[in-house]
């Protein structure tokens, strides 16, 4: 797959986007919900419901192998760093350590 177009139009966090990103597939879609946080790029998102703009973004990426490849690498790094099981475990570890420290200091 060369490109994933996230079909999100009202969902708050689409899990399929990080899955595609982890496979080094660039993700584009509508600027709705958390997708801009997930992909970390407003430039690759169309306003909600603007199918023509979304198609323009898709065509631009499909016609530009270098940009698509670079975006795929960036998205994979973002997915691994922010949405992987390892990232979740690290975040919980930090959170619990911080909470335990606060609790310990209150004793």
Jmol script that loads the backbone (N, CA, C; Angstrom):
load data "model"
ATOM      1  N   UNK A   1       0.846  -1.166   0.000  1.00  0.00           N
ATOM      2  CA  UNK A   1       0.000   0.000   0.000  1.00  0.00           C
ATOM      3  C   UNK A   1       0.896   1.236   0.000  1.00  0.00           C
ATOM      4  N   UNK A   2       0.610   2.173  -0.842  1.00  0.00           N
ATOM      5  CA  UNK A   2       1.432   3.378  -0.949  1.00  0.00           C
ATOM      6  C   UNK A   2       0.971   4.513  -0.056  1.00  0.00           C
ATOM      7  N   UNK A   3      -0.319   4.509   0.286  1.00  0.00           N
ATOM      8  CA  UNK A   3      -0.900   5.625   1.018  1.00  0.00           C
ATOM      9  C   UNK A   3      -2.150   5.148   1.727  1.00  0.00           C
ATOM     10  N   UNK A   4      -2.365   5.620   2.956  1.00  0.00           N
ATOM     11  CA  UNK A   4      -3.588   5.308   3.680  1.00  0.00           C
ATOM     12  C   UNK A   4      -4.372   6.592   3.866  1.00  0.00           C
ATOM     13  N   UNK A   5      -5.597   6.585   3.404  1.00  0.00           N
ATOM     14  CA  UNK A   5      -6.481   7.724   3.592  1.00  0.00           C
ATOM     15  C   UNK A   5      -7.398   7.368   4.754  1.00  0.00           C
ATOM     16  N   UNK A   6      -7.188   8.042   5.890  1.00  0.00           N
ATOM     17  CA  UNK A   6      -7.974   7.770   7.090  1.00  0.00           C
ATOM     18  C   UNK A   6      -9.407   8.249   6.864  1.00  0.00           C
ATOM     19  N   UNK A   7     -10.369   7.352   6.977  1.00  0.00           N
ATOM     20  CA  UNK A   7     -11.753   7.723   6.708  1.00  0.00           C
ATOM     21  C   UNK A   7     -12.446   8.393   7.898  1.00  0.00           C
ATOM     22  N   UNK A   8     -11.667   8.918   8.814  1.00  0.00           N
ATOM     23  CA  UNK A   8     -12.214   9.512  10.032  1.00  0.00           C
ATOM     24  C   UNK A   8     -12.992  10.776   9.696  1.00  0.00           C
ATOM     25  N   UNK A   9     -14.239  10.828  10.162  1.00  0.00           N
ATOM     26  CA  UNK A   9     -14.994  12.061   9.986  1.00  0.00           C
ATOM     27  C   UNK A   9     -15.668  12.498  11.274  1.00  0.00           C
ATOM     28  N   UNK A  10     -15.686  11.626  12.297  1.00  0.00           N
ATOM     29  CA  UNK A  10     -16.133  12.073  13.606  1.00  0.00           C
ATOM     30  C   UNK A  10     -15.526  11.260  14.752  1.00  0.00           C
ATOM     31  N   UNK A  11     -14.752  10.260  14.458  1.00  0.00           N
ATOM     32  CA  UNK A  11     -14.113   9.449  15.477  1.00  0.00           C
ATOM     33  C   UNK A  11     -13.021  10.260  16.179  1.00  0.00           C
ATOM     34  N   UNK A  12     -12.881  10.076  17.499  1.00  0.00           N
ATOM     35  CA  UNK A  12     -11.909  10.882  18.223  1.00  0.00           C
ATOM     36  C   UNK A  12     -10.481  10.369  18.062  1.00  0.00           C
ATOM     37  N   UNK A  13     -10.275   9.049  17.952  1.00  0.00           N
ATOM     38  CA  UNK A  13      -8.928   8.519  17.795  1.00  0.00           C
ATOM     39  C   UNK A  13      -9.011   7.255  16.957  1.00  0.00           C
ATOM     40  N   UNK A  14      -8.591   7.345  15.718  1.00  0.00           N
ATOM     41  CA  UNK A  14      -8.648   6.188  14.833  1.00  0.00           C
ATOM     42  C   UNK A  14      -7.422   5.309  14.996  1.00  0.00           C
ATOM     43  N   UNK A  15      -7.600   4.097  15.479  1.00  0.00           N
ATOM     44  CA  UNK A  15      -6.475   3.189  15.691  1.00  0.00           C
ATOM     45  C   UNK A  15      -5.809   2.740  14.400  1.00  0.00           C
ATOM     46  N   UNK A  16      -6.548   2.698  13.318  1.00  0.00           N
ATOM     47  CA  UNK A  16      -5.966   2.199  12.078  1.00  0.00           C
ATOM     48  C   UNK A  16      -4.865   3.111  11.552  1.00  0.00           C
ATOM     49  N   UNK A  17      -4.930   4.385  11.874  1.00  0.00           N
ATOM     50  CA  UNK A  17      -3.896   5.313  11.399  1.00  0.00           C
ATOM     51  C   UNK A  17      -2.529   4.973  11.974  1.00  0.00           C
ATOM     52  N   UNK A  18      -2.371   4.807  13.307  1.00  0.00           N
ATOM     53  CA  UNK A  18      -1.067   4.400  13.821  1.00  0.00           C
ATOM     54  C   UNK A  18      -0.630   3.021  13.307  1.00  0.00           C
ATOM     55  N   UNK A  19      -1.583   2.124  13.057  1.00  0.00           N
ATOM     56  CA  UNK A  19      -1.227   0.809  12.504  1.00  0.00           C
ATOM     57  C   UNK A  19      -0.588   0.983  11.126  1.00  0.00           C
ATOM     58  N   UNK A  20      -1.207   1.807  10.282  1.00  0.00           N
ATOM     59  CA  UNK A  20      -0.646   2.059   8.946  1.00  0.00           C
ATOM     60  C   UNK A  20       0.702   2.758   9.056  1.00  0.00           C
ATOM     61  N   UNK A  21       0.789   3.742   9.940  1.00  0.00           N
ATOM     62  CA  UNK A  21       2.032   4.481  10.123  1.00  0.00           C
ATOM     63  C   UNK A  21       3.163   3.549  10.544  1.00  0.00           C
ATOM     64  N   UNK A  22       2.861   2.608  11.420  1.00  0.00           N
ATOM     65  CA  UNK A  22       3.876   1.666  11.878  1.00  0.00           C
ATOM     66  C   UNK A  22       4.415   0.813  10.730  1.00  0.00           C
ATOM     67  N   UNK A  23       3.618   0.639   9.687  1.00  0.00           N
ATOM     68  CA  UNK A  23       4.043  -0.127   8.513  1.00  0.00           C
ATOM     69  C   UNK A  23       4.712   0.776   7.464  1.00  0.00           C
ATOM     70  N   UNK A  24       5.049   2.009   7.875  1.00  0.00           N
ATOM     71  CA  UNK A  24       5.712   2.993   7.016  1.00  0.00           C
ATOM     72  C   UNK A  24       4.832   3.456   5.848  1.00  0.00           C
ATOM     73  N   UNK A  25       3.529   3.414   6.086  1.00  0.00           N
ATOM     74  CA  UNK A  25       2.567   3.891   5.095  1.00  0.00           C
ATOM     75  C   UNK A  25       2.105   5.282   5.524  1.00  0.00           C
ATOM     76  N   UNK A  26       2.310   6.299   4.701  1.00  0.00           N
ATOM     77  CA  UNK A  26       1.871   7.642   5.065  1.00  0.00           C
ATOM     78  C   UNK A  26       0.349   7.702   5.219  1.00  0.00           C
ATOM     79  N   UNK A  27      -0.094   8.514   6.163  1.00  0.00           N
ATOM     80  CA  UNK A  27      -1.517   8.650   6.458  1.00  0.00           C
ATOM     81  C   UNK A  27      -1.954  10.082   6.200  1.00  0.00           C
ATOM     82  N   UNK A  28      -3.053  10.224   5.476  1.00  0.00           N
ATOM     83  CA  UNK A  28      -3.689  11.519   5.281  1.00  0.00           C
ATOM     84  C   UNK A  28      -5.164  11.355   5.627  1.00  0.00           C
ATOM     85  N   UNK A  29      -5.869  12.458   5.747  1.00  0.00           N
ATOM     86  CA  UNK A  29      -7.294  12.363   6.054  1.00  0.00           C
ATOM     87  C   UNK A  29      -7.890  13.737   6.261  1.00  0.00           C
ATOM     88  N   UNK A  30      -9.056  13.731   6.894  1.00  0.00           N
ATOM     89  CA  UNK A  30      -9.732  14.978   7.240  1.00  0.00           C
ATOM     90  C   UNK A  30      -9.225  15.461   8.593  1.00  0.00           C
ATOM     91  N   UNK A  31      -9.151  16.744   8.770  1.00  0.00           N
ATOM     92  CA  UNK A  31      -8.690  17.338  10.025  1.00  0.00           C
ATOM     93  C   UNK A  31      -9.837  17.306  11.039  1.00  0.00           C
ATOM     94  N   UNK A  32     -10.055  16.121  11.591  1.00  0.00           N
ATOM     95  CA  UNK A  32     -11.148  15.880  12.531  1.00  0.00           C
ATOM     96  C   UNK A  32     -10.614  15.070  13.702  1.00  0.00           C
ATOM     97  N   UNK A  33     -11.056  15.386  14.899  1.00  0.00           N
ATOM     98  CA  UNK A  33     -10.659  14.605  16.066  1.00  0.00           C
ATOM     99  C   UNK A  33      -9.162  14.661  16.288  1.00  0.00           C
ATOM    100  N   UNK A  34      -8.596  13.522  16.621  1.00  0.00           N
ATOM    101  CA  UNK A  34      -7.184  13.453  17.019  1.00  0.00           C
ATOM    102  C   UNK A  34      -6.228  13.173  15.862  1.00  0.00           C
ATOM    103  N   UNK A  35      -6.726  13.096  14.630  1.00  0.00           N
ATOM    104  CA  UNK A  35      -5.851  12.706  13.525  1.00  0.00           C
ATOM    105  C   UNK A  35      -4.672  13.664  13.351  1.00  0.00           C
ATOM    106  N   UNK A  36      -4.877  14.963  13.599  1.00  0.00           N
ATOM    107  CA  UNK A  36      -3.740  15.885  13.445  1.00  0.00           C
ATOM    108  C   UNK A  36      -2.680  15.609  14.498  1.00  0.00           C
ATOM    109  N   UNK A  37      -3.078  15.196  15.698  1.00  0.00           N
ATOM    110  CA  UNK A  37      -2.110  14.816  16.726  1.00  0.00           C
ATOM    111  C   UNK A  37      -1.421  13.506  16.355  1.00  0.00           C
ATOM    112  N   UNK A  38      -2.170  12.593  15.782  1.00  0.00           N
ATOM    113  CA  UNK A  38      -1.613  11.294  15.419  1.00  0.00           C
ATOM    114  C   UNK A  38      -0.546  11.456  14.337  1.00  0.00           C
ATOM    115  N   UNK A  39      -0.876  12.146  13.255  1.00  0.00           N
ATOM    116  CA  UNK A  39       0.065  12.274  12.134  1.00  0.00           C
ATOM    117  C   UNK A  39       1.037  13.439  12.313  1.00  0.00           C
ATOM    118  N   UNK A  40       0.713  14.353  13.227  1.00  0.00           N
ATOM    119  CA  UNK A  40       1.574  15.484  13.550  1.00  0.00           C
ATOM    120  C   UNK A  40       1.852  16.368  12.337  1.00  0.00           C
ATOM    121  N   UNK A  41       0.805  16.587  11.527  1.00  0.00           N
ATOM    122  CA  UNK A  41       0.974  17.412  10.334  1.00  0.00           C
ATOM    123  C   UNK A  41      -0.378  17.912   9.843  1.00  0.00           C
ATOM    124  N   UNK A  42      -0.589  19.205   9.947  1.00  0.00           N
ATOM    125  CA  UNK A  42      -1.829  19.809   9.434  1.00  0.00           C
ATOM    126  C   UNK A  42      -1.798  19.898   7.907  1.00  0.00           C
ATOM    127  N   UNK A  43      -0.580  19.947   7.326  1.00  0.00           N
ATOM    128  CA  UNK A  43      -0.451  20.102   5.876  1.00  0.00           C
ATOM    129  C   UNK A  43      -1.025  18.911   5.112  1.00  0.00           C
ATOM    130  N   UNK A  44      -1.015  17.752   5.724  1.00  0.00           N
ATOM    131  CA  UNK A  44      -1.489  16.553   5.045  1.00  0.00           C
ATOM    132  C   UNK A  44      -2.920  16.196   5.423  1.00  0.00           C
ATOM    133  N   UNK A  45      -3.647  17.172   5.947  1.00  0.00           N
ATOM    134  CA  UNK A  45      -5.043  16.965   6.317  1.00  0.00           C
ATOM    135  C   UNK A  45      -5.912  17.978   5.594  1.00  0.00           C
ATOM    136  N   UNK A  46      -7.046  17.518   5.132  1.00  0.00           N
ATOM    137  CA  UNK A  46      -8.010  18.384   4.459  1.00  0.00           C
ATOM    138  C   UNK A  46      -9.076  18.814   5.463  1.00  0.00           C
ATOM    139  N   UNK A  47      -9.663  19.968   5.247  1.00  0.00           N
ATOM    140  CA  UNK A  47     -10.778  20.351   6.113  1.00  0.00           C
ATOM    141  C   UNK A  47     -11.878  19.291   6.051  1.00  0.00           C
ATOM    142  N   UNK A  48     -12.578  19.120   7.159  1.00  0.00           N
ATOM    143  CA  UNK A  48     -13.632  18.101   7.243  1.00  0.00           C
ATOM    144  C   UNK A  48     -14.593  18.199   6.064  1.00  0.00           C
ATOM    145  N   UNK A  49     -14.774  17.084   5.374  1.00  0.00           N
ATOM    146  CA  UNK A  49     -15.722  17.010   4.268  1.00  0.00           C
ATOM    147  C   UNK A  49     -15.230  17.537   2.936  1.00  0.00           C
ATOM    148  N   UNK A  50     -14.019  18.088   2.882  1.00  0.00           N
ATOM    149  CA  UNK A  50     -13.489  18.641   1.630  1.00  0.00           C
ATOM    150  C   UNK A  50     -12.790  17.533   0.842  1.00  0.00           C
ATOM    151  N   UNK A  51     -13.600  16.761   0.126  1.00  0.00           N
ATOM    152  CA  UNK A  51     -13.084  15.604  -0.614  1.00  0.00           C
ATOM    153  C   UNK A  51     -12.115  16.019  -1.719  1.00  0.00           C
ATOM    154  N   UNK A  52     -12.335  17.173  -2.330  1.00  0.00           N
ATOM    155  CA  UNK A  52     -11.435  17.635  -3.388  1.00  0.00           C
ATOM    156  C   UNK A  52     -10.044  17.931  -2.839  1.00  0.00           C
ATOM    157  N   UNK A  53      -9.966  18.587  -1.693  1.00  0.00           N
ATOM    158  CA  UNK A  53      -8.666  18.889  -1.083  1.00  0.00           C
ATOM    159  C   UNK A  53      -7.980  17.593  -0.667  1.00  0.00           C
ATOM    160  N   UNK A  54      -8.738  16.651  -0.100  1.00  0.00           N
ATOM    161  CA  UNK A  54      -8.163  15.366   0.293  1.00  0.00           C
ATOM    162  C   UNK A  54      -7.619  14.635  -0.930  1.00  0.00           C
ATOM    163  N   UNK A  55      -8.352  14.682  -2.030  1.00  0.00           N
ATOM    164  CA  UNK A  55      -7.892  14.049  -3.269  1.00  0.00           C
ATOM    165  C   UNK A  55      -6.625  14.731  -3.785  1.00  0.00           C
ATOM    166  N   UNK A  56      -6.550  16.064  -3.674  1.00  0.00           N
ATOM    167  CA  UNK A  56      -5.351  16.795  -4.107  1.00  0.00           C
ATOM    168  C   UNK A  56      -4.128  16.363  -3.294  1.00  0.00           C
ATOM    169  N   UNK A  57      -4.312  16.194  -1.986  1.00  0.00           N
ATOM    170  CA  UNK A  57      -3.211  15.758  -1.123  1.00  0.00           C
ATOM    171  C   UNK A  57      -2.770  14.346  -1.522  1.00  0.00           C
ATOM    172  N   UNK A  58      -3.735  13.477  -1.749  1.00  0.00           N
ATOM    173  CA  UNK A  58      -3.422  12.095  -2.145  1.00  0.00           C
ATOM    174  C   UNK A  58      -2.672  12.062  -3.463  1.00  0.00           C
ATOM    175  N   UNK A  59      -3.126  12.822  -4.428  1.00  0.00           N
ATOM    176  CA  UNK A  59      -2.477  12.850  -5.740  1.00  0.00           C
ATOM    177  C   UNK A  59      -1.059  13.387  -5.629  1.00  0.00           C
ATOM    178  N   UNK A  60      -0.888  14.450  -4.831  1.00  0.00           N
ATOM    179  CA  UNK A  60       0.451  15.012  -4.628  1.00  0.00           C
ATOM    180  C   UNK A  60       1.405  13.948  -4.078  1.00  0.00           C
ATOM    181  N   UNK A  61       0.963  13.195  -3.093  1.00  0.00           N
ATOM    182  CA  UNK A  61       1.824  12.169  -2.501  1.00  0.00           C
ATOM    183  C   UNK A  61       2.054  11.005  -3.448  1.00  0.00           C
ATOM    184  N   UNK A  62       1.037  10.595  -4.162  1.00  0.00           N
ATOM    185  CA  UNK A  62       1.193   9.473  -5.092  1.00  0.00           C
ATOM    186  C   UNK A  62       2.122   9.822  -6.250  1.00  0.00           C
ATOM    187  N   UNK A  63       2.202  11.106  -6.573  1.00  0.00           N
ATOM    188  CA  UNK A  63       3.080  11.557  -7.652  1.00  0.00           C
ATOM    189  C   UNK A  63       4.487  11.921  -7.181  1.00  0.00           C
ATOM    190  N   UNK A  64       4.717  11.900  -5.873  1.00  0.00           N
ATOM    191  CA  UNK A  64       6.008  12.313  -5.340  1.00  0.00           C
ATOM    192  C   UNK A  64       6.558  11.203  -4.437  1.00  0.00           C
ATOM    193  N   UNK A  65       7.297  10.284  -5.044  1.00  0.00           N
ATOM    194  CA  UNK A  65       7.833   9.136  -4.302  1.00  0.00           C
ATOM    195  C   UNK A  65       8.731   9.549  -3.139  1.00  0.00           C
ATOM    196  N   UNK A  66       9.556  10.572  -3.346  1.00  0.00           N
ATOM    197  CA  UNK A  66      10.473  10.999  -2.287  1.00  0.00           C
ATOM    198  C   UNK A  66       9.709  11.539  -1.079  1.00  0.00           C
ATOM    199  N   UNK A  67       8.732  12.399  -1.313  1.00  0.00           N
ATOM    200  CA  UNK A  67       7.928  12.954  -0.224  1.00  0.00           C
ATOM    201  C   UNK A  67       7.159  11.849   0.497  1.00  0.00           C
ATOM    202  N   UNK A  68       6.585  10.952  -0.276  1.00  0.00           N
ATOM    203  CA  UNK A  68       5.815   9.846   0.302  1.00  0.00           C
ATOM    204  C   UNK A  68       6.710   8.940   1.145  1.00  0.00           C
ATOM    205  N   UNK A  69       7.904   8.662   0.663  1.00  0.00           N
ATOM    206  CA  UNK A  69       8.850   7.825   1.403  1.00  0.00           C
ATOM    207  C   UNK A  69       9.305   8.511   2.692  1.00  0.00           C
ATOM    208  N   UNK A  70       9.625   9.787   2.595  1.00  0.00           N
ATOM    209  CA  UNK A  70      10.038  10.549   3.784  1.00  0.00           C
ATOM    210  C   UNK A  70       8.908  10.602   4.810  1.00  0.00           C
ATOM    211  N   UNK A  71       7.706  10.847   4.343  1.00  0.00           N
ATOM    212  CA  UNK A  71       6.554  10.899   5.240  1.00  0.00           C
ATOM    213  C   UNK A  71       6.313   9.538   5.889  1.00  0.00           C
ATOM    214  N   UNK A  72       6.482   8.476   5.122  1.00  0.00           N
ATOM    215  CA  UNK A  72       6.319   7.129   5.658  1.00  0.00           C
ATOM    216  C   UNK A  72       7.314   6.840   6.768  1.00  0.00           C
ATOM    217  N   UNK A  73       8.568   7.235   6.564  1.00  0.00           N
ATOM    218  CA  UNK A  73       9.591   7.046   7.608  1.00  0.00           C
ATOM    219  C   UNK A  73       9.256   7.862   8.856  1.00  0.00           C
ATOM    220  N   UNK A  74       8.870   9.126   8.648  1.00  0.00           N
ATOM    221  CA  UNK A  74       8.498   9.993   9.778  1.00  0.00           C
ATOM    222  C   UNK A  74       7.309   9.416  10.539  1.00  0.00           C
ATOM    223  N   UNK A  75       6.323   8.942   9.793  1.00  0.00           N
ATOM    224  CA  UNK A  75       5.142   8.378  10.437  1.00  0.00           C
ATOM    225  C   UNK A  75       5.481   7.107  11.215  1.00  0.00           C
ATOM    226  N   UNK A  76       6.370   6.287  10.661  1.00  0.00           N
ATOM    227  CA  UNK A  76       6.745   5.065  11.374  1.00  0.00           C
ATOM    228  C   UNK A  76       7.440   5.417  12.693  1.00  0.00           C
ATOM    229  N   UNK A  77       8.351   6.358  12.659  1.00  0.00           N
ATOM    230  CA  UNK A  77       9.032   6.776  13.882  1.00  0.00           C
ATOM    231  C   UNK A  77       8.048   7.342  14.897  1.00  0.00           C
ATOM    232  N   UNK A  78       7.094   8.122  14.421  1.00  0.00           N
ATOM    233  CA  UNK A  78       6.080   8.699  15.321  1.00  0.00           C
ATOM    234  C   UNK A  78       5.203   7.603  15.923  1.00  0.00           C
ATOM    235  N   UNK A  79       4.806   6.642  15.120  1.00  0.00           N
ATOM    236  CA  UNK A  79       3.960   5.553  15.617  1.00  0.00           C
ATOM    237  C   UNK A  79       4.688   4.736  16.681  1.00  0.00           C
ATOM    238  N   UNK A  80       5.932   4.386  16.406  1.00  0.00           N
ATOM    239  CA  UNK A  80       6.712   3.590  17.370  1.00  0.00           C
ATOM    240  C   UNK A  80       6.961   4.397  18.643  1.00  0.00           C
ATOM    241  N   UNK A  81       7.290   5.666  18.486  1.00  0.00           N
ATOM    242  CA  UNK A  81       7.623   6.501  19.635  1.00  0.00           C
ATOM    243  C   UNK A  81       6.452   6.905  20.502  1.00  0.00           C
ATOM    244  N   UNK A  82       5.260   6.939  19.915  1.00  0.00           N
ATOM    245  CA  UNK A  82       4.116   7.462  20.654  1.00  0.00           C
ATOM    246  C   UNK A  82       2.960   6.485  20.847  1.00  0.00           C
ATOM    247  N   UNK A  83       2.807   5.511  19.962  1.00  0.00           N
ATOM    248  CA  UNK A  83       1.602   4.690  19.993  1.00  0.00           C
ATOM    249  C   UNK A  83       1.859   3.190  20.108  1.00  0.00           C
ATOM    250  N   UNK A  84       3.101   2.796  20.288  1.00  0.00           N
ATOM    251  CA  UNK A  84       3.417   1.373  20.410  1.00  0.00           C
ATOM    252  C   UNK A  84       3.169   0.899  21.847  1.00  0.00           C
ATOM    253  N   UNK A  85       3.138  -0.404  22.020  1.00  0.00           N
ATOM    254  CA  UNK A  85       2.991  -0.975  23.354  1.00  0.00           C
ATOM    255  C   UNK A  85       4.153  -0.533  24.234  1.00  0.00           C
ATOM    256  N   UNK A  86       5.358  -0.517  23.680  1.00  0.00           N
ATOM    257  CA  UNK A  86       6.529  -0.101  24.444  1.00  0.00           C
ATOM    258  C   UNK A  86       6.398   1.354  24.906  1.00  0.00           C
ATOM    259  N   UNK A  87       5.901   2.224  24.032  1.00  0.00           N
ATOM    260  CA  UNK A  87       5.707   3.629  24.401  1.00  0.00           C
ATOM    261  C   UNK A  87       4.657   3.742  25.506  1.00  0.00           C
ATOM    262  N   UNK A  88       3.597   2.954  25.410  1.00  0.00           N
ATOM    263  CA  UNK A  88       2.553   2.974  26.428  1.00  0.00           C
ATOM    264  C   UNK A  88       3.107   2.504  27.775  1.00  0.00           C
ATOM    265  N   UNK A  89       3.884   1.434  27.764  1.00  0.00           N
ATOM    266  CA  UNK A  89       4.467   0.908  29.004  1.00  0.00           C
ATOM    267  C   UNK A  89       5.392   1.954  29.632  1.00  0.00           C
ATOM    268  N   UNK A  90       6.220   2.594  28.824  1.00  0.00           N
ATOM    269  CA  UNK A  90       7.124   3.632  29.334  1.00  0.00           C
ATOM    270  C   UNK A  90       6.347   4.797  29.932  1.00  0.00           C
ATOM    271  N   UNK A  91       5.281   5.216  29.259  1.00  0.00           N
ATOM    272  CA  UNK A  91       4.467   6.324  29.763  1.00  0.00           C
ATOM    273  C   UNK A  91       3.807   5.964  31.088  1.00  0.00           C
ATOM    274  N   UNK A  92       3.270   4.749  31.184  1.00  0.00           N
ATOM    275  CA  UNK A  92       2.662   4.314  32.448  1.00  0.00           C
ATOM    276  C   UNK A  92       3.719   4.196  33.538  1.00  0.00           C
ATOM    277  N   UNK A  93       4.888   3.702  33.214  1.00  0.00           N
ATOM    278  CA  UNK A  93       5.963   3.575  34.183  1.00  0.00           C
ATOM    279  C   UNK A  93       6.311   4.946  34.770  1.00  0.00           C
ATOM    280  N   UNK A  94       6.457   5.951  33.909  1.00  0.00           N
ATOM    281  CA  UNK A  94       6.754   7.312  34.378  1.00  0.00           C
ATOM    282  C   UNK A  94       5.621   7.864  35.226  1.00  0.00           C
ATOM    283  N   UNK A  95       4.393   7.647  34.778  1.00  0.00           N
ATOM    284  CA  UNK A  95       3.230   8.136  35.517  1.00  0.00           C
ATOM    285  C   UNK A  95       3.157   7.511  36.906  1.00  0.00           C
ATOM    286  N   UNK A  96       3.316   6.196  36.990  1.00  0.00           N
ATOM    287  CA  UNK A  96       3.246   5.512  38.284  1.00  0.00           C
ATOM    288  C   UNK A  96       4.401   5.927  39.188  1.00  0.00           C
ATOM    289  N   UNK A  97       5.583   6.104  38.632  1.00  0.00           N
ATOM    290  CA  UNK A  97       6.725   6.539  39.430  1.00  0.00           C
ATOM    291  C   UNK A  97       6.472   7.933  39.998  1.00  0.00           C
ATOM    292  N   UNK A  98       5.914   8.807  39.179  1.00  0.00           N
ATOM    293  CA  UNK A  98       5.600  10.162  39.623  1.00  0.00           C
ATOM    294  C   UNK A  98       4.536  10.145  40.716  1.00  0.00           C
ATOM    295  N   UNK A  99       3.517   9.328  40.539  1.00  0.00           N
ATOM    296  CA  UNK A  99       2.451   9.227  41.541  1.00  0.00           C
ATOM    297  C   UNK A  99       2.983   8.637  42.846  1.00  0.00           C
ATOM    298  N   UNK A 100       3.831   7.634  42.739  1.00  0.00           N
ATOM    299  CA  UNK A 100       4.401   7.010  43.937  1.00  0.00           C
ATOM    300  C   UNK A 100       5.285   8.005  44.681  1.00  0.00           C
ATOM    301  N   UNK A 101       6.047   8.791  43.955  1.00  0.00           N
ATOM    302  CA  UNK A 101       6.911   9.800  44.577  1.00  0.00           C
ATOM    303  C   UNK A 101       6.069  10.830  45.316  1.00  0.00           C
ATOM    304  N   UNK A 102       4.987  11.299  44.688  1.00  0.00           N
ATOM    305  CA  UNK A 102       4.101  12.278  45.338  1.00  0.00           C
ATOM    306  C   UNK A 102       3.474  11.660  46.588  1.00  0.00           C
ATOM    307  N   UNK A 103       3.048  10.428  46.487  1.00  0.00           N
ATOM    308  CA  UNK A 103       2.431   9.745  47.630  1.00  0.00           C
ATOM    309  C   UNK A 103       3.449   9.596  48.757  1.00  0.00           C
ATOM    310  N   UNK A 104       4.677   9.210  48.410  1.00  0.00           N
ATOM    311  CA  UNK A 104       5.725   9.023  49.395  1.00  0.00           C
ATOM    312  C   UNK A 104       6.052  10.342  50.090  1.00  0.00           C
ATOM    313  N   UNK A 105       6.080  11.434  49.344  1.00  0.00           N
ATOM    314  CA  UNK A 105       6.401  12.749  49.904  1.00  0.00           C
ATOM    315  C   UNK A 105       5.278  13.257  50.811  1.00  0.00           C
ATOM    316  N   UNK A 106       4.077  12.765  50.645  1.00  0.00           N
ATOM    317  CA  UNK A 106       2.951  13.179  51.481  1.00  0.00           C
ATOM    318  C   UNK A 106       2.865  12.414  52.794  1.00  0.00           C
ATOM    319  N   UNK A 107       3.707  11.401  52.965  1.00  0.00           N
ATOM    320  CA  UNK A 107       3.664  10.583  54.188  1.00  0.00           C
ATOM    321  C   UNK A 107       4.413  11.281  55.306  1.00  0.00           C
TER     322      UNK A 107
END
end "model"
wireframe off; spacefill off
backbone 0.3
color backbone group
